[in-house]
Amino acid sequence: MQSDGRERGGGTVSSMWQDTDAGVLRLPSGRTVRGRGLRRPLPPGPAPDFAVYLLGKEPPEVSWEARWLRWPDFRLPVDRVRARELFQEVRERAATERVEVACEGGRGRTGTALACIAVLDGVPPEEAVDFVRGGYDRRAVETPWQRRYVRRFGH
């Protein structure tokens, strides 16, 4: 594990994502989360410390800690309570770890999750889709129901 030299709770903290790393979104708090599409090769650079995979079927094994959120393509998360818990975990862990969120294509589900994480980080729900489109991918959050889910996420 790479270290940036800071200590936390007796352990060493991983290097954080840089704004120049592929797919990285910087949240208002300064935390960074990487979004990506699993159809594409793993980007160069360090591996994540933690990931949440948004897929309709169980994801492939990875060498880092990962969670699976059942989320069929072009739809919404099957378990919305678990989704909120995982988005909160992503935001919390992004303070000290390299965290990624990914689906197959890296736009619809990933963008929706990033927008919800941005809401948890203080972005108003009605601005979160534009925030993610401006900082991550201009085509993120693909469907009207995904946009509606983000708007209602903060309520």
C-alpha positions in Angstrom: 0.0 0.0 0.0 1.3 3.4 -0.9 1.5 6.0 1.8 1.5 9.8 1.9 3.1 9.7 5.3 0.1 10.9 7.3 -0.9 8.8 10.3 -4.4 7.9 11.3 -5.4 5.8 14.3 -1.9 4.2 14.4 -2.0 3.2 10.7 -0.6 4.8 7.6 -3.1 6.5 5.2 -3.1 5.7 1.5 -2.3 8.3 -1.1 -5.5 10.0 -2.3 -6.7 10.2 -6.0 -5.3 13.2 -7.8 -7.6 15.5 -9.8 -5.6 14.5 -12.9 -6.3 10.7 -12.4 -8.8 9.3 -14.9 -12.4 9.5 -13.8 -11.8 11.4 -10.5 -14.5 13.7 -9.1 -13.5 16.1 -6.4 -16.3 16.7 -3.9 -16.9 20.1 -2.2 -15.3 18.7 1.0 -12.1 18.0 -1.0 -12.6 14.3 -1.0 -12.1 12.5 -4.2 -13.9 9.5 -5.7 -13.1 7.7 -8.9 -15.9 6.7 -11.2 -15.2 4.3 -14.1 -16.7 1.8 -16.5 -15.8 -1.9 -15.9 -15.8 -2.6 -19.6 -12.7 -0.5 -20.0 -9.3 -1.6 -18.6 -8.2 -0.5 -15.1 -6.7 3.0 -15.4 -3.0 3.3 -14.9 -1.8 4.2 -11.4 -2.6 2.9 -8.0 -5.4 0.5 -7.4 -8.4 1.5 -5.2 -8.4 0.7 -1.5 -12.2 0.3 -1.6 -14.8 0.0 -4.3 -18.6 -0.2 -4.8 -19.8 -2.0 -7.9 -23.2 -1.2 -9.2 -24.2 -4.2 -11.3 -27.2 -6.4 -12.0 -25.0 -9.5 -11.3 -22.2 -10.2 -8.9 -19.0 -8.5 -9.9 -15.7 -10.3 -10.7 -13.2 -10.7 -7.9 -10.7 -7.9 -7.2 -7.7 -7.7 -5.0 -9.0 -4.7 -3.0 -12.0 -4.5 -0.6 -15.2 -4.2 -2.6 -19.0 -4.2 -2.1 -21.7 -5.1 -4.6 -24.9 -3.1 -4.9 -27.5 -4.9 -7.1 -28.4 -2.3 -9.7 -29.7 -3.4 -13.1 -28.5 -1.4 -16.1 -30.6 1.8 -16.9 -32.6 1.2 -13.6 -32.3 2.2 -10.0 -30.8 0.3 -7.1 -32.8 -2.7 -6.0 -32.3 -1.9 -2.3 -32.4 1.9 -1.8 -31.6 1.7 2.0 -28.4 -0.3 1.2 -27.6 2.2 -1.6 -27.7 5.1 0.9 -25.5 3.2 3.4 -22.9 2.3 0.7 -22.9 5.9 -0.6 -22.3 7.2 2.9 -19.5 4.6 3.3 -17.9 5.8 0.0 -18.0 9.4 1.2 -16.6 8.6 4.6 -13.8 6.4 3.3 -12.9 8.8 0.6 -11.5 11.1 3.3 -8.5 8.8 3.8 -8.6 6.1 1.1 -8.7 5.7 -2.7 -12.3 4.8 -3.4 -14.0 4.0 -6.7 -17.6 3.6 -7.8 -18.2 1.7 -11.1 -20.8 0.1 -13.3 -20.4 -1.5 -16.8 -20.3 1.7 -18.8 -19.3 4.2 -16.1 -22.1 6.8 -16.9 -25.6 6.0 -15.8 -25.4 4.1 -12.6 -21.9 5.4 -11.7 -23.0 9.0 -12.4 -26.2 8.6 -10.4 -24.2 7.2 -7.4 -21.6 10.0 -7.7 -24.4 12.6 -7.7 -26.0 11.0 -4.6 -22.5 11.0 -2.9 -22.2 14.7 -3.9 -25.6 15.4 -2.2 -24.3 13.7 1.0 -21.2 16.0 0.7 -23.3 19.1 0.6 -24.3 19.7 -3.1 -28.0 20.6 -3.3 -30.0 17.7 -4.8 -31.2 19.8 -7.7 -27.7 20.8 -8.6 -26.0 17.4 -8.1 -26.5 16.0 -11.7 -24.9 19.2 -13.2 -22.1 19.0 -10.6 -21.3 15.4 -11.7 -21.6 16.2 -15.4 -19.3 19.1 -15.0 -16.7 17.3 -12.9 -16.9 13.7 -14.1 -18.7 13.0 -17.4 -20.9 15.3 -19.3 -23.2 12.4 -20.1 -23.5 11.0 -16.6 -26.9 10.1 -15.1 -28.6 8.8 -18.2 -32.3 8.4 -17.6 -35.1 10.6 -16.3 -35.7 8.2 -13.4 -32.0 8.4 -12.4 -32.2 12.2 -12.4 -35.4 12.1 -10.3 -33.8 9.6 -7.9 -30.9 12.1 -7.3 -33.3 15.1 -6.8 -35.2 13.1 -4.2 -32.2 11.6 -2.6 -31.6 14.6 -0.3 -35.2 14.4 1.1 
